[in-house]
């Protein structure tokens, strides 16, 4: 890992033009890491902008992203991007997961891949991949410490902490290592308010999201042995509630007493079902996801099943039963 970090540091010092992007359906680790790296490069007087799908940004408005820091419109990006740029892809297990159009990816000078997924395909010229890290934010922190000759400013420290807090479930998951606690201690000493971050991410929810949660909980099912719980979100439910915000709903299934695997099925289209999988102690849900062309971590993974909701539920649950 140190070799790749050294290579990346050399490139960040030498080159001047960067585009930073995360994965489709960006989460807190993705958005926090992309934001922190973009701001680091801009602080070093580099030409650097992020790309975000605007639909993913709403829960992270507290990061105070300025319009000049990122693109959220593909046509604007295509029009304005300099052809001589380096693409830095964060938190993306493979090239297909990067949230950019193929022509933008293909026109990059080359790609740097920074990720912590165990099944990362090493798709870039330089691949900094470490599955022992709790979050990509932990890896970006190491780069920040190498490049900055001063204390980490709040505009960089807050998204770094957001990335780490999100992917450790507010320090509740088993990936909360001693290194994670040391990084957060350093960020707190730099002035980062982790209470505010936790409140924004885990302690604030809209009325519409609560209504949707109620509808979803009414679908809850449990396997015969009590080891698997699942629920689903239909398009009709999202229409009735007036929101498609499903963040954290899969944990409602996983956190049931004696359950090992929790699954959330989200009907994105009539025959396009997003599957979110979580486990507690031993089931490797990335192995389940891989059978449906998905992937992720042993305790958190996902896939998209191009079948109707009823069929997707039946097939995924049957596979999950073989892992408990």
Buried (B, 14 or more C-beta within 10 A) or exposed (E): EEEBBEBBBEBBEEBBBBBBBBBBBBBBBBBBBBBBBBBBBBBEEBBBBBBBBEEBBEBBEBBEBEEEBBBBEBEEBEEEBEEEBBBBBBBBBBBEBBBBEEEBBEBBBEBBBBBBBBBBBEBBBBBBBBEEBBBBBBBBBBBBEBBBEEEBBBBBBBBBBBBBBBBBBBBEBEBBBEBBEEBBEBBBEBEBBBEEBBEBBBEEBBEBBEBBBEBBEEBBEBBEEEBBBBBBBBBEBBEEBEBBBBBBBBBBBBEBEEBBBBBBBBBBEEEBBBBBBBBBEEBBBBBBBBEBEBBBBBBBBBBBBEBBBEEBBEBBBEEBBEBB
